[in-house]
Amino acid sequence: MRLFFLGANRQVTGSRYWLETATTRIMIDHGMFQEREFLWRNWQECPITPDKVDVLLLTHAHFDHVGRLPKYVKEGFKGPVICTEPTVDLARIVLEDSARIQEEDAEYKRRRHEEEGRRGPYEEEALYDMNDVERTMKLMRGVEYGSPVEIGEGVTATFHEAGHILGSAALEINVHEDGRDTRIIFSGDLGQWDKPIIDDPELLTSADYVVMESTYGDREHSEFADIEGQLERVINETFERRGNVVIPTFAIERAQELMYHLGNLHNEKRIPNIPVFLDSPMAVSVTETFRRFRRYYDAEAWERLRNGHSPLEFPELRFTRSVADSKAINTFGKPCVILASSGMCTGGRIKHHLKANITRPESTIVFVGYQSRGTLGRQILGKPKEVRIHGRYWPVRAHIETIAGMSAHGDREDLMRWLSAMKPCPKHVFLTHGEEEASLSLSEHVSATLNCEVSVPHYRDSVILK
C-alpha cells in the first residue's frame, strides 16, 4: 500500500490524501487551499488524475475538505463519493455557495481590473459552476456511523463520530491483502469534548497507521473558558458604546454554536434585547439541515428540546438571505450583533460588514475560530494600523476580541486523548492539517509521550505502508 499527502501538509487547509491498495484506489477529501501563499494550488490539476481513483471518501463538509471536489468532477472523476448523511446535505450547501461566490468574485475582479488597467495573478474565472456542483451531488452517497462499507475487494471503510461538526467523521479503512489485515485511520478534524449540540469524538481502540490533524497541536484551550461570559462582556461593552458586534462566522457548526450561546444569554437576560442578524444564506440553510438531522444531537440538546427550548431559536434572532436585507443591516442605525461568513474573512458578506465597522471605535470585531496564516482574519487579529478589503485600505479603529474555547478543533490534550485510546500504539502517526510549528510541536510530544514513530509529511510526500 502507498499513501500520498496532497494537501494540508505543514499548513491547515487543502486536505487531500490518496491511498493505493492492491485492489482499490481511494481519495480522502478534496479541499480548497485558503492561505494566500498557496491559492495557486487550487488552479493546478490534481497530481492523481481522476481515472486513477475508484472511490472518494469525505470526512466532513468544511470547505477546506470538500471545496475542490466539483473541480475534480469537472476534470473527469465519475466514481462514488461516500460520506455521512448530514455531510451530503451540508456539502451541497457549501459547494453551491462556493460556486455562486466564485462566479460573483470573478465578475467583480474582471470589472475592477478593467477599471485599474491590470490583470490579477490568477484567471478571472470560477474554478467550477453550479452545473459541476450538481454533477458532483449525483455521485454522493450517505451512510451511517459505525456501519462498514465495502469500497473494494478486501477493503472496507467505516465512519466514526469526530465531534467536529454535524456529520463529521474519522475514517477507519481496513485492508485485507496478502493474508494480512491493516487498519488505517484518518482523523479528519477532531472536535472538543462537551461541546453543545453534537456528540463527543468517538475513541477508537486500535490502528496500524494514523493520519491525524494537528491544528492546535502546540497549545491547549483554556480549561475554564467561559464562552457565554466572554460574549456577555463583549456585547454589553459594545452596546454601551452604541457600536455593533461583528463576528466572522463559519457557517457550519460555529454559527449554530453561537446561536446556542446567544440564545442562552438572551433567555437569561444577561444581554440587552439586541437584534442578532445571521447574515449568511449558507448558515441559514445549514441551520435548517441541523433541524432535519436532530437525531445526531447530543443529550444536552435533546434535553432542551424536550423542555420546549430549541437550541437554535430565540426571539431576537433574524435570518437574512437577500442582498438587500444584508445591505440594510449597515443602515440599521441601532446596535446589533452581526454573524456573517466567511469565518476567516476570505470572502462573502463579512467583508462588507468589516468595511462598515472596522473604522468605528464603537464597534467590535470578534473572532471565534482559527484564522489561517495569510487570511484577512489573521491580519485583523494582529491589530494592524490598516487592512486591505476589496482593493482599498481601511484603518483599523474597531476593538478586536477573541472568544477563547469556541474552536471546533480539539487542542493538544484532546488530540492526545483520542490518540492514546489506541492500544498498542500505532506503527506510525502522520501529522497533518496544522501549521508547521504546531505539527512539529505535537510530533515531539507524541514521540516523547507515547513512544511511537511520528512524522510530519511535506506536500506531495508519499510513503509505503509495510
C-alpha positions as CSV (number, residue, x, y, z in Angstrom):
1,M,0.0,0.0,0.0
2,R,1.1,3.5,-0.7
3,L,-0.2,6.8,0.8
4,F,0.2,10.2,-0.8
5,F,-0.1,13.5,1.0
6,L,-1.7,16.0,-1.3
7,G,-2.8,18.9,0.9
8,A,-2.9,20.3,4.4
9,N,0.7,19.4,4.9
10,R,2.5,21.8,7.2
11,Q,-0.4,24.0,6.7
12,V,-4.1,24.0,7.7
13,T,-6.2,24.0,4.5
14,G,-6.4,21.9,1.3
15,S,-6.9,18.5,2.9
16,R,-6.5,15.7,0.4
17,Y,-4.9,12.2,0.6
18,W,-4.6,9.3,-1.9
19,L,-4.4,5.7,-0.6
20,E,-3.5,2.9,-3.1
21,T,-4.0,-0.7,-2.2
22,A,-3.6,-3.8,-4.3
23,T,-7.2,-3.7,-5.4
24,T,-8.6,-0.2,-4.7
25,R,-7.5,3.4,-5.2
26,I,-9.0,5.8,-2.6
27,M,-9.1,9.6,-2.4
28,I,-9.8,11.0,1.0
29,D,-11.2,14.6,1.0
30,H,-10.6,17.2,-1.7
31,G,-10.4,20.5,0.0
32,M,-9.7,24.1,-1.1
33,F,-6.4,25.8,-0.2
34,Q,-7.2,29.1,1.6
35,E,-3.9,30.5,2.7
36,R,-2.9,33.4,0.4
37,E,0.5,32.0,-0.5
38,F,-1.0,28.6,-1.6
39,L,-4.0,29.8,-3.5
40,W,-2.3,29.0,-6.8
41,R,-2.5,25.3,-5.9
42,N,-6.3,25.4,-6.4
43,W,-5.7,26.1,-10.1
44,Q,-3.4,23.2,-10.6
45,E,-4.7,19.8,-11.8
46,C,-4.7,17.1,-9.1
47,P,-1.4,15.1,-9.2
48,I,-3.6,12.0,-9.2
49,T,-5.8,12.1,-12.4
50,P,-9.5,11.2,-11.9
51,D,-9.1,7.9,-13.8
52,K,-6.8,6.7,-11.1
53,V,-9.4,7.0,-8.3
54,D,-12.0,4.3,-7.7
55,V,-13.8,5.9,-4.7
56,L,-13.7,9.2,-2.9
57,L,-14.4,9.5,0.9
58,L,-15.2,12.7,2.7
59,T,-14.6,13.2,6.4
60,H,-16.9,16.2,6.6
61,A,-18.3,19.2,4.7
62,H,-16.0,22.1,5.6
63,F,-14.7,24.0,2.6
64,D,-11.0,23.0,3.2
65,H,-12.1,19.4,2.9
66,V,-14.6,19.4,0.1
67,G,-14.1,22.8,-1.8
68,R,-12.3,21.4,-4.9
69,L,-14.5,18.3,-5.3
70,P,-16.6,19.8,-8.2
71,K,-13.4,20.8,-10.0
72,Y,-12.3,17.2,-9.8
73,V,-15.6,16.1,-11.2
74,K,-15.2,18.7,-13.9
75,E,-11.9,17.2,-14.8
76,G,-13.4,13.7,-15.2
77,F,-14.0,12.0,-11.8
78,K,-17.1,9.7,-12.1
79,G,-16.7,7.4,-9.1
80,P,-18.8,7.3,-5.9
81,V,-18.4,9.9,-3.2
82,I,-19.2,8.4,0.2
83,C,-19.7,10.3,3.5
84,T,-22.3,10.5,6.3
85,E,-25.8,11.6,5.5
86,P,-25.6,15.1,7.1
87,T,-22.4,15.6,5.1
88,V,-24.3,15.1,1.9
89,D,-26.7,17.8,2.8
90,L,-24.0,20.2,4.1
91,A,-21.7,19.6,1.1
92,R,-24.5,20.7,-1.3
93,I,-24.9,24.0,0.7
94,V,-21.1,24.6,0.9
95,L,-20.4,23.8,-2.8
96,E,-23.4,25.8,-4.2
97,D,-22.4,28.7,-2.1
98,S,-18.8,28.4,-3.3
99,A,-19.8,28.2,-7.0
100,R,-22.0,31.3,-6.5
101,I,-19.3,33.3,-4.7
102,Q,-16.6,32.3,-7.2
103,E,-18.8,33.5,-10.1
104,E,-19.6,36.8,-8.4
105,D,-16.0,37.3,-7.3
106,A,-14.7,36.6,-10.8
107,E,-17.1,39.1,-12.3
108,Y,-16.2,41.7,-9.7
109,K,-12.5,41.2,-10.2
110,R,-12.9,41.5,-14.0
111,R,-14.6,44.8,-13.7
112,R,-12.2,46.1,-11.1
113,H,-9.1,45.0,-13.1
114,E,-10.5,46.6,-16.2
115,E,-11.0,49.9,-14.4
116,E,-7.5,49.7,-13.0
117,G,-5.9,48.6,-16.3
118,R,-4.2,45.5,-14.9
119,R,-4.5,41.7,-14.5
120,G,-4.6,39.6,-11.4
121,P,-2.2,36.7,-10.6
122,Y,-4.9,34.1,-11.5
123,E,-7.5,33.7,-14.2
124,E,-10.6,35.8,-13.6
125,E,-13.0,32.8,-13.8
126,A,-14.6,30.4,-11.4
127,L,-13.0,27.0,-10.7
128,Y,-16.4,25.4,-11.2
129,D,-20.1,26.4,-11.6
130,M,-23.5,25.2,-10.5
131,N,-23.6,22.5,-13.2
132,D,-20.4,21.0,-11.9
133,V,-21.8,21.0,-8.3
134,E,-25.0,19.3,-9.5
135,R,-22.9,16.6,-11.3
136,T,-20.9,16.2,-8.0
137,M,-24.0,15.7,-5.9
138,K,-25.3,12.9,-8.1
139,L,-22.2,10.9,-7.1
140,M,-22.7,11.3,-3.4
141,R,-23.9,8.6,-1.1
142,G,-24.7,9.0,2.6
143,V,-24.0,6.2,5.2
144,E,-24.5,5.9,8.9
145,Y,-21.8,6.0,11.6
146,G,-20.4,2.6,12.6
147,S,-21.5,0.6,9.6
148,P,-18.6,-0.8,7.5
149,V,-19.0,-0.1,3.8
150,E,-17.2,-2.3,1.2
151,I,-15.4,0.0,-1.2
152,G,-13.2,-2.5,-3.0
153,E,-12.1,-6.1,-2.9
154,G,-10.9,-6.7,0.7
155,V,-11.3,-3.1,1.6
156,T,-13.9,-1.5,3.9
157,A,-14.5,2.0,5.2
158,T,-16.2,2.8,8.5
159,F,-17.2,6.3,9.6
160,H,-16.9,7.2,13.3
161,E,-18.1,10.4,15.1
162,A,-15.4,13.0,15.1
163,G,-17.2,15.6,17.2
164,H,-16.1,18.5,14.9
165,I,-19.3,19.5,13.1
166,L,-22.6,17.8,12.3
167,G,-21.8,14.6,10.4
168,S,-18.0,14.9,10.8
169,A,-16.2,11.6,10.8
170,A,-12.9,9.9,11.4
171,L,-12.4,7.3,8.7
172,E,-11.4,3.7,9.6
173,I,-10.1,1.9,6.5
174,N,-9.5,-1.8,6.8
175,V,-7.5,-3.5,4.1
176,H,-7.1,-7.3,3.7
177,E,-4.3,-8.3,1.3
178,D,-1.6,-10.9,1.1
179,G,-3.3,-12.7,4.0
180,R,-2.8,-9.8,6.4
181,D,-5.2,-7.1,7.8
182,T,-4.1,-3.5,8.0
183,R,-6.1,-0.7,9.7
184,I,-5.5,2.9,8.6
185,I,-7.4,5.7,10.4
186,F,-7.8,9.3,9.1
187,S,-8.9,11.5,11.9
188,G,-10.4,14.2,9.7
189,D,-10.9,17.2,12.1
190,L,-11.4,16.3,15.7
191,G,-13.6,18.3,18.0
192,Q,-13.6,19.1,21.7
193,W,-15.4,17.1,24.3
194,D,-18.5,18.6,25.9
195,K,-19.4,21.0,23.1
196,P,-23.0,22.0,22.5
197,I,-25.4,20.3,20.1
198,I,-23.3,17.4,18.7
199,D,-21.7,14.3,20.3
200,D,-18.2,13.9,21.6
201,P,-15.5,12.3,19.4
202,E,-15.6,8.5,19.4
203,L,-12.5,6.9,20.8
204,L,-11.1,4.2,18.5
205,T,-9.1,1.4,20.2
206,S,-6.6,0.2,17.5
207,A,-4.9,1.1,14.3
208,D,-1.7,0.3,12.4
209,Y,-1.4,3.7,10.9
210,V,-3.0,7.1,11.8
211,V,-3.2,10.3,9.8
212,M,-4.1,12.9,12.4
213,E,-4.9,16.6,12.3
214,S,-2.7,18.9,14.4
215,T,-4.4,22.4,14.1
216,Y,-3.9,23.1,17.8
217,G,-1.1,20.6,18.4
218,D,1.0,23.2,20.1
219,R,-1.5,24.6,22.6
220,E,-4.3,23.9,24.9
221,H,-7.7,25.7,25.1
222,S,-8.4,27.4,28.4
223,E,-9.8,24.8,30.8
224,F,-12.0,27.4,32.3
225,A,-13.1,29.3,29.2
226,D,-16.5,30.8,30.0
227,I,-17.8,31.3,26.4
228,E,-21.1,32.9,27.4
229,G,-19.3,35.1,30.0
230,Q,-16.9,36.3,27.3
231,L,-19.7,37.0,24.9
232,E,-21.7,38.7,27.6
233,R,-18.9,41.1,28.4
234,V,-18.1,42.0,24.8
235,I,-21.7,42.6,23.8
236,N,-22.5,44.7,26.8
237,E,-19.4,46.8,26.5
238,T,-20.0,47.4,22.8
239,F,-23.7,48.1,23.4
240,E,-22.7,50.8,25.9
241,R,-20.5,52.4,23.2
242,R,-23.5,52.2,20.8
243,G,-21.5,50.1,18.4
244,N,-22.0,46.8,16.5
245,V,-20.5,43.4,17.3
246,V,-19.3,41.8,14.1
247,I,-18.4,38.1,14.2
248,P,-16.8,36.5,11.2
249,T,-18.6,33.2,11.4
250,F,-18.1,29.7,9.9
251,A,-21.4,28.8,8.5
252,I,-21.3,25.2,9.7
253,E,-21.3,24.5,13.4
254,R,-19.8,27.8,14.6
255,A,-22.9,29.8,13.6
256,Q,-25.1,27.3,15.2
257,E,-23.0,27.2,18.4
258,L,-23.1,31.0,18.6
259,M,-26.9,30.9,18.2
260,Y,-27.0,28.4,21.1
261,H,-24.9,30.6,23.4
262,L,-26.6,33.9,22.4
263,G,-30.0,32.3,22.9
264,N,-29.0,31.4,26.4
265,L,-27.8,34.9,27.1
266,H,-31.0,36.4,25.8
267,N,-33.2,34.0,27.7
268,E,-31.3,34.7,30.9
269,K,-31.5,38.5,30.4
270,R,-27.7,38.8,30.6
271,I,-27.5,41.0,27.5
272,P,-29.9,43.6,26.2
273,N,-32.7,42.7,23.7
274,I,-30.2,43.5,20.9
275,P,-31.0,42.1,17.4
276,V,-28.8,39.3,16.2
277,F,-28.5,39.0,12.4
278,L,-27.4,35.7,10.9
279,D,-26.4,37.3,7.6
280,S,-25.4,34.2,5.7
281,P,-27.7,32.4,3.3
282,M,-25.4,29.4,3.7
283,A,-25.6,29.5,7.5
284,V,-29.4,29.8,7.4
285,S,-29.5,26.7,5.1
286,V,-27.1,24.9,7.4
287,T,-29.3,25.6,10.4
288,E,-32.2,24.0,8.5
289,T,-30.1,20.9,8.0
290,F,-29.3,20.8,11.7
291,R,-33.1,20.8,12.4
292,R,-33.6,18.0,9.9
293,F,-30.9,15.8,11.5
294,R,-31.8,16.2,15.1
295,R,-31.1,12.5,15.7
296,Y,-27.4,13.5,15.6
297,Y,-27.8,15.9,18.6
298,D,-26.2,15.2,21.9
299,A,-28.1,14.5,25.2
300,E,-28.0,18.2,26.3
301,A,-29.5,19.5,23.1
302,W,-32.3,16.9,23.3
303,E,-33.0,17.9,26.9
304,R,-33.5,21.5,25.8
305,L,-35.8,20.3,23.0
306,R,-37.9,18.3,25.5
307,N,-38.2,21.4,27.7
308,G,-39.5,23.4,24.8
309,H,-36.4,25.5,24.2
310,S,-34.9,24.9,20.7
311,P,-31.1,25.2,20.8
312,L,-31.2,27.2,17.5
313,E,-34.1,29.7,18.1
314,F,-34.7,32.8,20.2
315,P,-36.9,35.9,19.6
316,E,-34.2,38.4,18.7
317,L,-32.6,36.2,16.0
318,R,-33.2,37.4,12.5
319,F,-32.2,35.5,9.3
320,T,-31.2,37.4,6.2
321,R,-30.9,35.8,2.8
322,S,-31.3,38.6,0.2
323,V,-28.6,41.0,-0.7
324,A,-31.0,43.9,0.0
325,D,-31.6,42.6,3.5
326,S,-27.8,42.3,4.0
327,K,-27.2,45.8,2.9
328,A,-29.9,47.1,5.2
329,I,-28.1,45.9,8.3
330,N,-25.4,48.5,7.8
331,T,-28.0,51.3,7.8
332,F,-30.0,49.7,10.7
333,G,-29.0,52.6,12.9
334,K,-29.0,50.7,16.2
335,P,-26.5,48.5,18.0
336,C,-26.7,44.9,16.8
337,V,-24.8,41.6,16.6
338,I,-23.9,40.5,13.1
339,L,-22.9,36.9,12.3
340,A,-21.6,36.7,8.7
341,S,-19.3,34.3,6.8
342,S,-16.7,33.5,5.8
343,G,-15.1,32.7,9.2
344,M,-11.6,33.7,8.1
345,C,-12.8,36.8,6.2
346,T,-11.7,35.4,2.9
347,G,-14.9,36.2,1.0
348,G,-18.7,36.6,1.4
349,R,-20.7,39.2,3.2
350,I,-18.4,39.6,6.1
351,K,-16.1,41.8,4.1
352,H,-18.9,44.4,3.6
353,H,-19.7,44.4,7.3
354,L,-16.0,44.8,8.1
355,K,-15.8,47.8,5.8
356,A,-18.8,49.4,7.6
357,N,-17.4,48.7,11.1
358,I,-13.7,48.3,11.2
359,T,-13.1,52.1,11.2
360,R,-15.6,52.7,14.0
361,P,-14.1,52.8,17.6
362,E,-17.6,52.0,18.9
363,S,-17.7,48.6,17.2
364,T,-16.0,45.3,18.0
365,I,-14.7,42.6,15.6
366,V,-14.9,39.3,17.4
367,F,-13.1,36.1,16.3
368,V,-14.4,32.8,17.4
369,G,-12.3,30.3,15.5
370,Y,-8.9,29.5,13.9
371,Q,-7.5,32.1,11.4
372,S,-5.1,30.6,8.9
373,R,-1.9,32.3,8.1
374,G,-2.3,34.7,5.1
375,T,-6.1,35.2,5.6
376,L,-7.7,38.6,6.2
377,G,-8.9,37.3,9.5
378,R,-5.4,36.5,10.6
379,Q,-4.3,40.0,9.6
380,I,-7.0,41.8,11.5
381,L,-6.3,39.6,14.6
382,G,-2.8,41.1,14.6
383,K,-4.4,44.5,15.1
384,P,-2.5,46.3,12.3
385,K,-3.0,50.0,11.6
386,E,-4.9,49.2,8.3
387,V,-6.1,46.3,6.2
388,R,-6.9,45.9,2.6
389,I,-10.5,45.0,1.8
390,H,-11.9,45.0,-1.7
391,G,-8.9,46.7,-3.1
392,R,-8.8,49.6,-0.6
393,Y,-7.0,50.2,2.7
394,W,-9.2,50.7,5.8
395,P,-7.8,52.0,9.1
396,V,-8.4,49.6,12.0
397,R,-10.1,51.5,14.8
398,A,-12.6,48.9,16.0
399,H,-11.9,46.8,19.1
400,I,-10.6,43.4,18.2
401,E,-11.5,40.5,20.5
402,T,-11.1,36.7,20.6
403,I,-13.5,34.3,22.3
404,A,-11.5,31.5,23.9
405,G,-12.8,28.0,23.9
406,M,-15.0,28.1,20.8
407,S,-12.8,26.3,18.4
408,A,-14.4,23.3,16.6
409,H,-10.9,21.7,16.8
410,G,-9.7,19.9,19.8
411,D,-6.5,21.1,21.5
412,R,-3.3,19.1,22.3
413,E,-5.0,17.4,25.2
414,D,-8.0,16.4,23.1
415,L,-5.8,15.1,20.4
416,M,-3.7,13.1,22.8
417,R,-6.8,11.7,24.5
418,W,-8.1,10.5,21.1
419,L,-4.7,9.0,20.0
420,S,-3.9,7.5,23.4
421,A,-7.0,5.3,23.3
422,M,-5.4,3.1,20.6
423,K,-3.6,0.1,22.2
424,P,-1.0,-0.7,21.3
425,C,0.4,2.5,19.8
426,P,0.1,2.6,16.0
427,K,3.1,1.7,13.9
428,H,3.3,5.2,12.6
429,V,1.4,8.5,13.1
430,F,1.4,11.1,10.4
431,L,0.5,14.6,11.5
432,T,-1.2,16.9,9.0
433,H,-3.7,19.8,8.9
434,G,-1.6,22.1,11.1
435,E,0.8,25.0,10.6
436,E,4.4,23.7,10.6
437,E,5.2,24.9,14.1
438,A,2.1,23.3,15.6
439,S,2.6,19.9,13.8
440,L,6.3,19.7,14.7
441,S,5.5,20.6,18.4
442,L,2.8,17.8,18.6
443,S,5.2,15.4,16.8
444,E,7.8,15.9,19.6
445,H,5.0,15.5,22.3
446,V,3.6,12.3,20.7
447,S,7.0,10.8,20.3
448,A,8.0,11.5,23.9
449,T,4.7,10.6,25.5
450,L,3.6,7.5,23.5
451,N,7.0,6.4,22.3
452,C,5.7,5.7,18.8
453,E,7.0,6.7,15.4
454,V,5.6,10.0,14.2
455,S,6.4,12.3,11.3
456,V,5.1,15.5,9.6
457,P,4.9,15.0,5.8
458,H,5.5,17.7,3.3
459,Y,3.2,18.5,0.4
460,R,3.3,15.6,-2.2
461,D,5.3,13.3,0.0
462,S,4.4,9.6,-0.3
463,V,5.1,6.6,1.9
464,I,4.9,2.8,1.7
465,L,2.7,1.3,4.4
466,K,4.5,-2.0,5.1
